[in-house]
Amino acid sequence: MSNVQTSWIDVTAADGQRFGAYLARPPRTPSGAPAPGIVVLQEIWGVNAHIRAVAEQYASDGFVALAPDMFWRMQPRVDLDYNDADNAKAFAFKKELDVELADQDIATAVAMLQTLQGATRNIAAVGYCMGGMLAYRAAARGGIDCAVCYYGGGIQHQLELAAGIDIPIAFHFGENDKHIGADAVDAVRNAFAGRDNVRIDTYGGADHGFNCWGRTGYHQNAAALAHGRSLAFLATHLG
């Protein structure tokens, strides 16, 4: 995107190994004021063209966005497309992912983002698909200021974490999602019932992956509405 500054940077993991993360900085402004940060958490297709574009989109909205490579322990910089052959690879990577190590890598990425010149210490986690689930887990672990979870698969099986989430968190679900049914969304609603730090939005006619223009489930109206709501949420809670 015009004037957005992008690069791959190295992040040092807790065990001393290094992994890549895609960094997108907002355009320079006359004030030069630091910007809040967003850790963008990938789908199962890796930090691919879509996720890099999402990071750039948030950078154009005025955030410092960092998309860490969640599959680096298996294969660095996985970059898959949305076709049968790459879908099979993507699901294989997801199956092998150690979520506990992923949690640690996200925490490391958050700490790294907080030290970058031009970024404030106010950080959000925003995740999509698998990344939505990881953003939910990051909210439970602490260390971030808010979280946004797009169609996070498997959250309904980790609702024991809900009680420990005291930061603002937002969920986006498609009402026609074939992977996350209405019963799963209801379970999330029930787990957070009565909590004023939680927002849950559903989108009529939208399937799983509705934000991704590279997937058959892309739903322009839902993607635009969810992005607007996410920006308002982030502006409110990142200061």
N, C-alpha and C positions, 0 to 999 in steps of 0.2 A: 504494500500500500504506500502511496505517496508520502514521503518524508518520515515514515516509520523506519527506525534503525533496527536491523536484525543481525544476529550472529549466533553461532553455536559456542557455548562456553563449557568449561569443565567444572564439575562439582565433585568435591572429595567426600566419599561415603564414610560412614562410621567406622568401617574396617580399613580405611586408608586407601581403598581403590578409588579410581576416578571414573565418572560417567558423564555423558553429555546432556545438555539441556539447551533448548532453543529459546533464545532471548529476543524479545521484541520491546523496543523502547518507544515511548510516544514521541511525536515530533517536538523539536525544540520550540520553546515558547520564550517570549521576551522576558518574562519574569524569572525563568529558570528555576521555579519552585519544584521541590521533589514531589514525586507522584506515588500514590499507594500501589502496592504490588498484588499481583494475582499469580498463583501457581495453577497453571492449566493442566489438568490431568487427562491423559489420552484415552481414546477408545482402544479396542483390542488390535487395531490395525497399526499401532505405533504412533510415533510423532511424525505422521505423514503429512501430505500436502494440506489436508483439511485442518488438522490440529494446528499446523503452523499458521494457516490463514486465520484460525480462531484467535491465536495469540496476537497476530497482527491486528485483528479487529479490535481486541481489547486495548492494544497499544494506541490505536487511532482514537479510542475513546478516552485516552488520557491516563492509562495504567501502565506500569512496568510489568510485562507478562513473561513468565518463565514456564516453559513446558518441559519437564524432566523426562528423560528416557526411562520408562518403567521396565523395559525388557532387557536392559543392558547386561544383566547377569547371564542371560541366555544368548543374546545376539545384540551387539550395539546398533543403534539407529535403525531399528526395524521401520520400514516405510512401505506399507502394503496398500493395495488398491481394493476396490469393492467388486471382486469377481470370484468365481467358484474356487479357483486355485489359491488365491490369496486369502479368501475367507477360511479355508481349511487350515492354512498356516496360522492365521490370527487366533482361531479357537485353540490351536495347539499351544501357542504361547500363553494364552490366558489360563489354560489348564495347568501349566507348569509354574505359573507365577506364585511366588511365596509372598503372601500378603503381609506377613510380619516384617519381612525385609523391605517390601514396598513402603510400608508405613515409615520405616526408618529413613528410607531414601527421600520420601516426601518431607519429613521433618528437616533433613539436611538441606533440601532445596529451599525450604522456607527460610532457614537460617542464612543461607547464601544470599537469597534475594534481599533480606533485610540489611545486608552489608553493602549492597551495590550502590555506587554513587548515583544520585538522582532518584533513589527510592526511599520512601519512608519505612518505618518499621510496621506499618499497618498492612496486614497481609490477609488475603482471602484465598481459599481453595475453590476452584470451579472445575467440575469434572463432568465427563460425558460417558455414558454407557458404563464400562468398567471403571472409568475415571470418576463417574458419579458415586459409585460405591466407595472408591478410595477417598473422595472428598468427605463423605459421611464419616468414614473412619478417622480421617484427619480432624474433623470437628470433635470427635470423642476423645482423641488423644490430647488435644490442646495445642497451644502454640500458634494458633491462627485467630483472627478476629471474627470471621464469618465464613460461611460455606454455601455454595450453590451446587445442587446435585441434579443433573439432567438424566432422567431415566436410568437411574443407577440400579443395575441388575443385582439381585441378591441382598439388597438392604433389608428386605422383609425377613431374611433368615438371620439377621444380626441385630435384632431390635433390643437385645439386652444392653446394647451400647447407648440407647436413646436416653436413659436416665442420667448419663454422665455428660450429656451435651448441654452446656449452658450458654453457648454463644448463639447468635442469630444464624439460622440455617433455612435455606429455601429449597424446595423440591419442585421439579417440573416432570410431569408424566403425560404421555399421550393416552387418550381414552380408548384408542384402538390398538394399543400395544399388545402384540402377540406374545411377547416375552415376559411382560410385567402386567398381569391381569388386574382387574378391579379389586379382587380379594387381597392382592399384595398391597395395592395402594391404600385400601381400607385398613390393613394391618399397620401401615406406617401412620395413618391418621390417628388410629386408636392409641398407638404408642406415644404420640405427642399431644394427645387431647388435653385441652386446657392450658397449653403452653403458649405464652405470648411472644416467645422468641422464634417461632416456627411459622413458615408460610408454605402451603402446599397448593400448587396450581395444576389443573388438568386441562387438556386441550382436545376439544371435540374434533373427530376426524383424523387425528394425528396418530401415527404408528411409532414404533420404536425407532430411534435415530432421527427423529423429525428435524433436528437442527442441521443435519449433515447434507449438504447439497450434492454430495457424491453418491448418496445412497438412494435406493428406490423409495424409501420411506420419507424422503424429504418433504416437508410441509411448510411452504413459505410463510403462510399466515401465522402458524404456530411458532415458527422459528423467530419471526420478527417480534411477535408479542412477548415471547419468553425472554428474548434478548433485552427488550425494553424494560421488562420487569426486573431482570437481573441487574441492569445498570442502575435502576432506581434503588434496588436493594443494596448494591455495593456502595453507591454514593451515600446512602443513609448510614451504613454501618462501618465504612472505612474512614469516614470523615474527610 
